[in-house]
Amino acid sequence: METTNQANISQIKYVFNVLDVTGRGYLTAKELSFMMRAFGYDNSVEEIQSLIDALSPGGLGMNFGNFCTALLWKPNTAENEIGYAGKSDTKDDHDEHNFS
């Protein structure tokens, strides 16, 4: 499994903070939609909300730990199932990967 070094985490945190314009500590589907459109993706807000719901069952939005999990997601081609390079859980701030 790949490791994420502190410099990469700092860059990801910077992007998260830019997207979190209100400073609430979580991203809404609308905020994530803005980022995805900037990268050429045309996902609906509803599709993005489904991703948020899958990673952040609490309902408020995607916290930083879940944002990292989403960015590190990789398909598991060996089993043709979805696999994650990170861990998703319902913790509020950060998971055991220490994305702080």
N, C-alpha and C positions, 0 to 999 in steps of 0.2 A: 504494500500500500504506500502511496506517495505521502510525504510529510509536507506540512505547510510551515514554512519558517516565519519568524517574527516580522520580517520585512513584508512578506506577502500578506500577512494578517493586517499589518498597518495600512497597506494599500486598500485592502478590502474594507477595513473600518472607515477609511476616508470616503470611499464610494458610498457606503451605507449612510454616513453622516450627511453627505451631499444630498442624497435622496430623501432623507428624513428631515425635510424642511421645517417641520414644526418642533423637532427635538423631543418627540414623545418616546423614542427608543424602540419604535417598531414601524414597519412600512406597510402601507395599505396597498390594495390591489391597484388603485389609481397611480400611486407613486411608482410601483414596480412596472406598471404598464408604460409609463413615461420612459423608463430606462430601456425596456425591451424594444420600444419603437425606435429609440436612438441607435440601437444595434441592428435594426432592420427586421425585427420580428413583428408580426401583426397579430398577436394574441389578443383576444377579447378580455375585457376586465373580468368577465365571468370565469374564463379559463384560468386566469391568474389567481382569482379568488379560490378556485379549486386547489391550486398548488399551495396557496397559503393555508387553506383548511387542512390539507394533508400533512403539512409540516408543523403547523401551529394550531392545534385543536382548540386553544383557548379562545379564539375568535377575534381578538383585537387586531392582529396583523402579524407580520413576520419580524421576529426579533433578530438580533445580530447573529446569534448561534444558528438559527434556522436559515438565515440569509447565506451564511457560509456553507451550510449543508446543501442548499440549492445550487450554489455556485460550483461545488465540488461533485455534484451528481454525475455519475457515469453509468451508461447501460452495462449490464452484466451479459455480455454476448455469449458466454459459455453456456448459460442456462436460459438465455433469451427472456430474462426477467429483469425487472428494475433493481439496480443495486445502488448503494450510496457510498461515497468515499468518506462521508462524515456520519454523524449520528443525529437522528431526529428524536426529540422528546418534548415534553411540555414544560420544561424549566423556563422560567421567565427571562433570565438574562443570558447566561452562557452555559454551554454543555461541557462535558469533560475534556473537550479539545482545547479549552481555555482560549477562546476567541475573544480576548478582551483588548 
